[in-house]
Amino acid sequence: MKGKDEQRLERHKIWNSLPKGEVYLAPTDPDEYFKGIKYDISPRQFGLRVRKHDMYCELGGPRHRYSSFFFIEVIKDPEEIEDGRIEVIGPELSDIEGQSLPFGFWIRYYGEHLTEDYLDLLTRWTYFALEEGEGWMLLNTRDTIWLRLHKKDVHKHDLKRLGQAMINLCKIQFPLVEKADAKILIATEELGGAEYTKELIDNVCVPYWERLDERTRRFSDEDVDTFYGCTICQTFAPSHVCVVAPDRPPYCGIITWIGAKVMCDLDPYGYIFEMPLGKCVDPWGGEYTGVNEKIYEKSNRTYKRVVMYSAITYPQTNCGCFEAAIFYIPEVDGLGLVDRRYSGNTPLGMTFSTLAGLISGGLQNHGYCGISFRTPRSKKFVRADGGWHRIVWIPKEYKQMLAEVIPSEMYDKIATEYDCTDPEELKAFLMRVNHPVVQLWKNGEEPEPVKIPPPNTDWEPEEERIARERGRKLLKS
């Protein structure tokens, strides 16, 4: 990985080499921050879904295999930024009715006392111009972003005003921001399409994100005395509570434990709140009395327990924003992973979108759990279930993305869609490669699935004990 300064110079070079577009100078006087903006930005709009028959246009999303991005960075040199400068590269909204195009939003912030510790907060406030923007649907984060604009609201919108709303909403909410600029790229075929946006993701976004993520991986849950909770998604998943810990980033991928701490320190009465740990009742699974009490309180007294390093027994609830998901495959007593980019069938006989629809909404679905792309990098990844020794299937492209974190002895033992998607064929594959999960089967031939309870219900104590023992057996192998 390139060093911080080398990365900065590379990003600056790429920023200046982007195709030229139409430049708009947004107001920099606080009294005029939102002058000319015609659409409402309000919590009432949060979580809007725009169906295909109602959309004016679509930006990013699955049609382009999630090759679009929302990239925000902190700049240290004030001379690099012309405050209020918005550059729209490619067509305006008025020119793309009925179209679906890849895109990139690149926003830069400067402040004398602004550091990268504030990046998660800057990201959240910038997103609000879309998440709470009238007529916009925003799903996912970073490089899995997906936008749609509703037909009935298109007359209120253009991209230059959207850029104005994004940077000035962040300024007015966070006074440490002194200067900001943005480039909005709508990647038509003439501009390189999805190949160009993917190139920018690989060369600009990913190195920056990985450097920041590496910083958060330097310490673990045991190094802190407080976790954080997030309830922002309760507008559409009323009982959902996300636990944010060093070893357990939230499923949406938008913040880290460091970012949650900063946000809570700045606004202790907001949707990010402290979760005192209390007593650790299960060090291996990651269960704490204080976390459970706070979850029960904040979930409208809907669920009582979370085992943080498990997808099988008392996993966290799912809102719908997760970047990937873990799912239990009873036919082989193993776990599969699937990411949002994969459009084919899983061994469950369903696609990611179907699976996501079943397990989202704020229920505690034993055996199913959303995850962030960061999650598999944790050394506590589904530790209570057997860790990587319990993973039996991953789409090929996602598996390649995870190659550096999958234990070398396990890589070839995990099937992909090119090996099988049928459970019986998966069973044969696991026996052929002598996958560790086979040792859980009766006589090494017949899987005995755990008896998973319905959503939002409790495990029978004996069944929970059996499920936990299987995980421990695999980790000892």
Backbone torsions as a table, in degrees:
resi	resn	phi	psi	omega
1	MET	NA	134.1	178.6
2	LYS	-67.2	153.2	179.1
3	GLY	-70.0	167.6	-176.3
4	LYS	-58.2	-47.4	-178.3
5	ASP	-68.5	-37.8	178.9
6	GLU	-65.6	-40.8	176.3
7	GLN	-62.2	-43.0	-178.4
8	ARG	-60.6	-44.6	179.9
9	LEU	-65.2	-38.5	179.0
10	GLU	-65.1	-43.0	178.9
11	ARG	-63.6	-42.0	-179.9
12	HIS	-61.9	-39.5	178.8
13	LYS	-65.0	-43.5	-179.6
14	ILE	-68.5	-39.9	176.9
15	TRP	-54.1	-46.1	-177.9
16	ASN	-74.6	-17.1	-177.6
17	SER	-95.7	-2.1	178.7
18	LEU	-62.7	151.4	177.2
19	PRO	-55.3	150.2	-179.4
20	LYS	-77.7	146.4	179.3
21	GLY	-137.1	-167.7	178.8
22	GLU	-82.6	127.8	-176.6
23	VAL	-98.7	134.1	177.1
24	TYR	-128.3	133.0	178.6
25	LEU	-100.3	107.9	-179.8
26	ALA	-75.4	152.8	178.6
27	PRO	-58.8	138.3	177.5
28	THR	-110.8	-3.8	174.1
29	ASP	-82.6	122.7	-177.9
30	PRO	-51.8	-32.1	179.6
31	ASP	-68.8	-15.8	-177.9
32	GLU	-120.6	15.4	-176.5
33	TYR	-51.6	-38.6	-173.9
34	PHE	-112.5	20.3	177.4
35	LYS	-63.8	129.7	178.3
36	GLY	89.2	-10.8	178.6
37	ILE	-82.0	122.4	-171.5
38	LYS	-97.5	-14.2	-174.7
39	TYR	-101.7	152.7	179.8
40	ASP	-78.5	144.1	171.3
41	ILE	-120.1	107.9	-169.7
42	SER	-151.8	146.4	175.9
43	PRO	-57.3	-20.7	178.7
44	ARG	-64.0	-22.3	-178.0
45	GLN	-88.6	-11.0	-171.5
46	PHE	-60.2	134.2	176.0
47	GLY	83.3	13.8	-179.7
48	LEU	-60.0	136.5	173.7
49	ARG	-112.6	130.8	178.7
50	VAL	-112.2	113.5	-179.8
51	ARG	-76.4	161.0	-173.5
52	LYS	-56.9	-40.6	-176.8
53	HIS	-73.4	-12.6	179.4
54	ASP	-102.4	-4.2	-171.3
55	MET	-86.5	141.8	173.5
56	TYR	-82.7	-44.7	176.9
57	CYS	-154.7	166.9	-179.5
58	GLU	-131.8	137.8	177.9
59	LEU	-125.4	125.9	-179.5
60	GLY	73.9	-157.4	176.2
61	GLY	89.6	-171.6	-171.5
62	PRO	-67.8	-24.9	-178.4
63	ARG	-61.2	-27.3	179.3
64	HIS	-110.5	21.8	178.5
65	ARG	53.6	40.5	175.2
66	TYR	51.0	54.8	-179.9
67	SER	-104.8	21.9	177.7
68	SER	-107.1	168.6	-175.8
69	PHE	-149.5	155.7	173.1
70	PHE	-126.9	102.6	-171.7
71	PHE	-117.1	127.2	-178.8
72	ILE	-126.8	133.6	178.3
73	GLU	-136.7	158.2	176.1
74	VAL	-100.5	126.9	-179.2
75	ILE	-102.4	137.0	-178.8
76	LYS	-95.3	-20.5	-178.2
77	ASP	-102.0	112.0	-177.7
78	PRO	-64.2	-21.3	-179.3
79	GLU	-72.4	-16.4	179.7
80	GLU	-76.4	-16.3	-173.2
81	ILE	-114.2	129.4	168.3
82	GLU	-96.7	106.1	-171.0
83	ASP	-56.7	130.5	177.1
84	GLY	85.0	0.3	-176.5
85	ARG	-78.1	120.3	176.6
86	ILE	-116.4	124.4	177.7
87	GLU	-117.7	120.8	178.6
88	VAL	-99.5	112.9	-178.1
89	ILE	-101.8	115.2	-176.1
90	GLY	104.8	-168.0	-173.3
91	PRO	-73.2	156.6	172.3
92	GLU	-83.1	168.6	-179.9
93	LEU	-57.4	-36.0	-177.7
94	SER	-63.3	-15.8	-176.9
95	ASP	-102.3	1.3	-173.4
96	ILE	-125.9	31.5	178.7
97	GLU	-57.4	131.2	177.8
98	GLY	77.1	1.4	-176.2
99	GLN	-98.2	159.8	172.7
100	SER	-125.5	119.2	-173.1
101	LEU	-135.4	146.6	171.2
102	PRO	-72.1	157.4	-176.5
103	PHE	-150.2	169.8	172.1
104	GLY	-146.1	128.9	170.7
105	PHE	-107.0	121.9	178.7
106	TRP	-121.3	109.8	-176.5
107	ILE	-117.5	135.6	-178.8
108	ARG	-122.8	138.3	179.7
109	TYR	-124.9	144.4	174.7
110	TYR	-131.3	143.3	170.2
111	GLY	-160.9	143.6	-177.2
112	GLU	-55.9	-38.2	-177.7
113	HIS	-108.1	15.1	-179.4
114	LEU	-87.1	127.6	178.1
115	THR	-124.9	173.4	179.4
116	GLU	-69.1	-13.2	174.5
117	ASP	-62.0	-23.9	-177.9
118	TYR	-92.5	4.3	-172.0
119	LEU	-61.6	-40.6	-179.7
120	ASP	-63.0	-39.3	178.6
121	LEU	-67.8	-42.2	176.3
122	LEU	-59.9	-40.5	179.6
123	THR	-63.1	-46.9	-178.5
124	ARG	-62.2	-43.9	-178.6
125	TRP	-68.7	-33.7	177.5
126	THR	-67.9	-41.7	178.8
127	TYR	-60.8	-30.7	-175.7
128	PHE	-59.6	-25.8	178.1
129	ALA	-62.5	-22.7	176.8
130	LEU	-105.4	-44.7	-177.9
131	GLU	-61.7	-35.0	179.9
132	GLU	-110.9	13.3	-178.7
133	GLY	-86.6	132.9	-176.9
134	GLU	-58.7	122.4	175.9
135	GLY	92.9	-13.6	-177.0
136	TRP	-93.7	138.6	165.7
137	MET	-106.1	125.0	175.0
138	LEU	-123.3	124.1	175.4
139	LEU	-125.0	141.0	172.5
140	ASN	73.8	-172.3	-173.3
141	THR	-144.9	175.6	173.5
142	ARG	48.4	-113.7	-176.0
143	ASP	-105.7	19.0	170.7
144	THR	-118.6	25.6	-172.4
145	ILE	-69.8	148.4	-177.3
146	TRP	-147.0	121.0	-178.6
147	LEU	-122.0	144.2	167.3
148	ARG	-137.9	148.2	178.0
149	LEU	-117.7	130.7	-177.4
150	HIS	-74.6	141.6	-178.8
151	LYS	-56.3	-41.3	-172.5
152	LYS	-71.3	-13.5	-177.0
153	ASP	-112.3	-0.6	-172.5
154	VAL	-63.0	-29.4	-177.9
155	HIS	-65.9	-12.2	-179.6
156	LYS	-94.7	-2.7	-166.7
157	HIS	-123.4	148.2	161.9
158	ASP	-152.9	163.2	-172.8
159	LEU	-71.0	-34.0	-179.4
160	LYS	-65.8	-38.6	177.5
161	ARG	-71.8	-30.7	175.2
162	LEU	-63.1	-44.4	176.2
163	GLY	-59.5	-42.2	176.9
164	GLN	-59.2	-45.8	-179.3
165	ALA	-63.6	-40.5	-177.7
166	MET	-63.2	-51.8	-174.4
167	ILE	-75.4	-34.0	-177.7
168	ASN	-80.5	-28.0	172.5
169	LEU	-63.5	-40.3	178.8
170	CYS	-67.3	-40.5	179.2
171	LYS	-61.6	-45.9	-173.8
172	ILE	-72.1	-27.0	179.3
173	GLN	-88.0	-20.7	-172.9
174	PHE	-138.3	88.5	-171.6
175	PRO	-61.3	-13.6	176.8
176	LEU	-66.6	-18.2	176.5
177	VAL	-77.8	119.4	-179.0
178	GLU	-104.1	-32.3	-178.7
179	LYS	-143.0	150.6	178.4
180	ALA	-155.6	148.3	171.6
181	ASP	-144.8	170.9	-175.5
182	ALA	-154.2	149.3	168.8
183	LYS	-123.9	129.8	-179.8
184	ILE	-115.1	115.1	-176.6
185	LEU	-107.9	120.9	170.8
186	ILE	-105.7	106.4	-165.3
187	ALA	-87.5	81.3	172.1
188	THR	-66.8	169.5	179.0
189	GLU	-59.5	-36.0	179.6
190	GLU	-62.8	-28.6	179.9
191	LEU	-93.8	2.4	177.1
192	GLY	110.5	-10.4	175.2
193	GLY	57.6	-148.7	-175.9
194	ALA	-66.0	-26.7	177.6
195	GLU	-64.8	-37.6	-179.5
196	TYR	-71.1	-44.4	179.2
197	THR	-64.8	-36.3	177.6
198	LYS	-65.4	-37.3	177.1
199	GLU	-62.4	-40.9	178.4
200	LEU	-67.9	-38.6	176.7
201	ILE	-59.2	-46.8	-176.6
202	ASP	-68.1	-36.2	-172.7
203	ASN	-97.8	-20.6	-177.7
204	VAL	-112.6	-56.6	-170.3
205	CYS	-73.7	-54.2	-172.2
206	VAL	-59.7	-46.1	178.7
207	PRO	-59.4	-39.7	178.8
208	TYR	-65.1	-47.2	-179.1
209	TRP	-64.0	-41.4	-177.7
210	GLU	-66.9	-36.6	177.4
211	ARG	-64.4	-42.8	178.8
212	LEU	-67.5	-40.1	179.5
213	ASP	-66.3	-34.3	178.6
214	GLU	-60.7	-35.8	178.9
215	ARG	-63.5	-39.5	-178.8
216	THR	-73.1	-21.1	-179.0
217	ARG	-85.2	2.1	-178.4
218	ARG	-77.8	-13.6	176.7
219	PHE	-136.6	162.5	-172.2
220	SER	-121.4	179.3	-179.5
221	ASP	-57.4	-34.9	-178.3
222	GLU	-68.4	-15.3	-177.2
223	ASP	-85.6	-5.6	-175.8
224	VAL	-127.4	160.5	179.6
225	ASP	-112.2	5.1	179.8
226	THR	-144.6	133.4	167.0
227	PHE	-100.7	178.2	179.0
228	TYR	-129.6	152.4	176.9
229	GLY	-117.3	157.0	179.5
230	CYS	-137.9	133.4	-179.4
231	THR	-125.6	19.6	-174.9
232	ILE	-61.6	-28.3	-176.6
233	CYS	-85.3	7.2	-179.7
234	GLN	-69.9	-9.0	175.3
235	THR	-63.4	-29.5	178.4
236	PHE	-125.9	-2.2	174.0
237	ALA	-137.3	80.9	-163.9
238	PRO	-58.1	-26.2	-178.4
239	SER	-106.2	8.0	-175.0
240	HIS	-77.9	133.5	173.2
241	VAL	-134.4	127.1	-179.5
242	CYS	-101.0	131.7	175.4
243	VAL	-95.5	128.5	-179.4
244	VAL	-114.7	115.6	-179.2
245	ALA	-135.1	161.7	-179.8
246	PRO	-54.0	-40.6	-179.2
247	ASP	-91.5	6.1	-173.9
248	ARG	-147.6	83.1	179.1
249	PRO	-69.4	156.5	178.4
250	PRO	-67.2	156.1	-172.4
251	TYR	-66.0	-29.9	-176.7
252	CYS	-69.2	-21.4	180.0
253	GLY	79.2	7.3	-172.1
254	ILE	-87.4	-24.6	-179.6
255	ILE	-134.7	167.4	174.4
256	THR	-122.9	176.9	177.2
257	TRP	-60.2	-39.9	178.6
258	ILE	-61.2	-46.2	179.9
259	GLY	-64.2	-39.8	178.6
260	ALA	-63.9	-39.3	178.5
261	LYS	-62.4	-45.6	179.2
262	VAL	-61.3	-45.1	-177.9
263	MET	-65.4	-38.9	179.2
264	CYS	-70.0	-38.5	177.9
265	ASP	-62.4	-38.2	-178.4
266	LEU	-77.9	-32.2	-177.4
267	ASP	-140.5	78.5	-174.5
268	PRO	-67.4	-9.3	-179.6
269	TYR	-110.4	17.2	-178.7
270	GLY	-91.1	-160.3	-176.8
271	TYR	-79.7	-10.4	170.5
272	ILE	-100.0	130.1	-174.2
273	PHE	-143.4	158.7	179.4
274	GLU	-73.0	145.1	172.0
275	MET	-122.9	92.6	175.4
276	PRO	-58.2	138.4	-171.9
277	LEU	-70.3	-36.7	-173.4
278	GLY	69.3	-147.1	-179.7
279	LYS	-90.3	136.6	176.1
280	CYS	-84.3	109.2	-177.5
281	VAL	-91.6	-11.9	179.7
282	ASP	-151.9	86.9	-178.5
283	PRO	-60.1	-35.9	-175.8
284	TRP	-73.2	-41.6	179.7
285	GLY	-85.4	-21.9	-179.3
286	GLY	82.0	63.5	178.4
287	GLU	-126.7	130.0	-175.0
288	TYR	-128.9	139.7	-179.4
289	THR	-63.7	-41.0	-178.6
290	GLY	-65.8	-40.5	177.9
291	VAL	-64.2	-45.0	179.8
292	ASN	-61.6	-41.2	179.1
293	GLU	-63.1	-42.6	-179.4
294	LYS	-69.0	-37.4	177.8
295	ILE	-63.0	-44.2	179.5
296	TYR	-61.4	-41.9	179.1
297	GLU	-65.0	-48.4	-172.5
298	LYS	-81.7	-13.9	178.8
299	SER	-93.7	21.5	-176.6
300	ASN	58.4	38.0	178.1
301	ARG	56.1	41.9	-176.9
302	THR	-97.2	-43.0	178.7
303	TYR	-137.4	155.0	-163.6
304	LYS	-115.7	-18.4	-172.8
305	ARG	-136.2	146.5	168.4
306	VAL	-137.7	124.6	172.2
307	VAL	-100.0	106.0	-163.1
308	MET	-67.7	-27.2	-177.2
309	TYR	-108.4	35.6	178.6
310	SER	-136.5	142.9	170.9
311	ALA	-106.4	-7.6	-175.6
312	ILE	-100.0	-51.8	-177.4
313	THR	-105.0	114.7	176.9
314	TYR	52.6	54.4	175.5
315	PRO	-71.3	168.1	175.2
316	GLN	-66.9	153.8	175.3
317	THR	-67.8	165.3	-179.8
318	ASN	-118.6	136.0	178.5
319	CYS	-92.7	-43.4	-176.8
320	GLY	136.6	-9.3	-176.4
321	CYS	-92.1	4.4	-172.5
322	PHE	-65.3	146.4	-178.5
323	GLU	-82.0	-24.5	179.4
324	ALA	-153.9	177.3	-177.9
325	ALA	-147.3	151.0	172.0
326	ILE	-105.8	140.8	179.4
327	PHE	-142.5	143.7	-179.8
328	TYR	-84.4	134.2	178.9
329	ILE	-111.9	97.0	-173.4
330	PRO	-62.0	-29.9	-177.3
331	GLU	-63.4	-20.2	179.0
332	VAL	-128.2	1.4	-179.5
333	ASP	56.9	37.7	-179.9
334	GLY	-128.3	178.3	-179.6
335	LEU	-115.3	141.8	173.9
336	GLY	-113.6	157.4	173.4
337	LEU	-120.1	143.6	174.0
338	VAL	-146.0	138.4	-179.4
339	ASP	-107.0	166.2	-173.9
340	ARG	-63.9	-24.1	-177.1
341	ARG	-76.1	-22.1	-176.1
342	TYR	-78.9	126.3	-175.2
343	SER	-106.8	-4.7	-177.9
344	GLY	-86.5	-172.5	179.5
345	ASN	-82.4	148.8	171.7
346	THR	-98.1	172.9	176.1
347	PRO	-63.4	-8.4	173.7
348	LEU	-80.4	-8.0	-177.2
349	GLY	82.1	19.5	-180.0
350	MET	-140.8	157.5	177.8
351	THR	-82.3	173.0	176.4
352	PHE	-58.5	-45.7	-175.6
353	SER	-63.1	-38.5	177.3
354	THR	-66.7	-45.2	177.6
355	LEU	-59.6	-45.8	-179.6
356	ALA	-60.8	-38.9	179.0
357	GLY	-64.7	-32.2	-178.7
358	LEU	-76.2	-34.6	-171.5
359	ILE	-104.9	0.2	179.5
360	SER	-92.0	177.6	177.3
361	GLY	103.7	-1.2	175.0
362	GLY	100.1	7.9	177.2
363	LEU	-87.6	155.8	174.5
364	GLN	-94.2	102.1	-175.5
365	ASN	-99.8	97.7	179.7
366	HIS	-59.4	128.7	-179.3
367	GLY	94.6	-4.7	-178.9
368	TYR	-139.2	133.8	-174.1
369	CYS	-154.3	128.8	172.4
370	GLY	-71.1	154.1	176.8
371	ILE	-143.6	160.7	169.8
372	SER	-87.4	160.5	172.9
373	PHE	-61.4	-23.6	178.7
374	ARG	-74.2	-27.7	-168.2
375	THR	-56.4	-45.8	-177.9
376	PRO	-64.0	-12.7	178.3
377	ARG	-78.7	-12.9	-180.0
378	SER	-72.0	139.5	177.8
379	LYS	-71.6	-9.0	177.6
380	LYS	-104.1	15.9	-177.0
381	PHE	-56.4	117.9	-176.3
382	VAL	36.0	42.5	-177.1
383	ARG	-60.5	-37.7	-178.5
384	ALA	-66.7	-18.4	-177.8
385	ASP	-100.5	-1.9	-178.3
386	GLY	114.4	2.8	177.0
387	GLY	60.1	-145.0	-177.9
388	TRP	-64.6	-20.0	178.4
389	HIS	-71.1	-10.3	178.2
390	ARG	-101.1	-9.3	-178.0
391	ILE	-82.4	125.3	-174.3
392	VAL	-119.7	-14.8	-175.1
393	TRP	-152.8	133.8	176.6
394	ILE	-148.0	138.2	173.4
395	PRO	-56.0	144.8	-172.0
396	LYS	-55.3	-47.6	-176.9
397	GLU	-63.4	-41.1	178.9
398	TYR	-67.6	-39.1	178.2
399	LYS	-60.9	-40.6	178.2
400	GLN	-65.5	-35.9	176.3
401	MET	-62.9	-30.7	-176.3
402	LEU	-96.4	7.8	-171.3
403	ALA	-54.6	-38.2	-175.6
404	GLU	-74.8	-15.5	-179.4
405	VAL	-107.0	-16.1	175.9
406	ILE	-75.2	127.5	178.0
407	PRO	-53.2	136.7	-173.7
408	SER	-56.9	-35.5	-178.6
409	GLU	-72.9	-12.8	-178.3
410	MET	-100.6	-18.5	-168.8
411	TYR	-55.5	-50.8	-176.6
412	ASP	-77.5	-7.6	-179.7
413	LYS	-93.7	-3.6	178.6
414	ILE	-100.3	121.7	-176.5
415	ALA	-75.9	158.0	172.6
416	THR	-124.4	179.3	179.2
417	GLU	-63.9	-18.9	178.3
418	TYR	-79.0	-17.6	174.8
419	ASP	-90.3	-44.8	-177.3
420	CYS	-176.5	154.7	166.2
421	THR	-129.6	-10.3	177.7
422	ASP	-83.4	133.1	-177.5
423	PRO	-57.6	-38.5	180.0
424	GLU	-68.0	-37.9	177.0
425	GLU	-69.2	-34.9	176.4
426	LEU	-64.2	-42.1	178.0
427	LYS	-58.0	-45.0	179.6
428	ALA	-64.6	-40.3	179.1
429	PHE	-61.1	-46.5	-177.3
430	LEU	-63.9	-36.4	176.5
431	MET	-68.6	-39.0	-177.5
432	ARG	-65.5	-38.8	-177.8
433	VAL	-93.3	1.1	-179.2
434	ASN	56.4	52.5	176.9
435	HIS	-63.4	141.7	-179.7
436	PRO	-54.0	-29.1	-177.2
437	VAL	-64.2	-20.7	-179.0
438	VAL	-62.8	-27.9	-179.6
439	GLN	-69.4	-13.6	175.3
440	LEU	-81.7	-14.2	-174.8
441	TRP	-82.2	154.1	178.3
442	LYS	-67.7	120.8	-177.3
443	ASN	57.5	21.5	179.7
444	GLY	69.0	16.4	-175.9
445	GLU	-132.2	-32.3	-174.5
446	GLU	-118.0	109.7	177.6
447	PRO	-62.4	145.0	175.3
448	GLU	-121.8	90.6	-175.1
449	PRO	-61.4	147.3	174.7
450	VAL	-71.8	152.4	-177.7
451	LYS	-88.7	88.8	-175.4
452	ILE	-76.0	129.8	179.9
453	PRO	-75.6	163.3	177.1
454	PRO	-63.0	162.6	178.7
455	PRO	-55.7	144.1	175.8
456	ASN	61.0	24.6	172.4
457	THR	-121.5	167.4	-176.1
458	ASP	-91.7	152.0	172.2
459	TRP	-73.9	146.5	166.2
460	GLU	-68.1	135.2	-175.1
461	PRO	-51.8	-41.7	-178.1
462	GLU	-68.4	-39.8	178.8
463	GLU	-66.9	-37.6	176.8
464	GLU	-64.1	-41.9	179.0
465	ARG	-60.5	-43.1	179.9
466	ILE	-62.5	-44.7	-179.9
467	ALA	-60.9	-42.6	-179.8
468	ARG	-67.1	-39.5	-179.0
469	GLU	-63.6	-34.1	177.9
470	ARG	-64.5	-42.4	177.4
471	GLY	-61.3	-42.8	-179.4
472	ARG	-66.2	-37.7	-179.5
473	LYS	-62.4	-41.6	-179.4
474	LEU	-66.8	-39.6	-178.8
475	LEU	-68.5	-26.1	178.4
476	LYS	-80.1	-17.1	-175.1
477	SER	-72.6	NA	NA
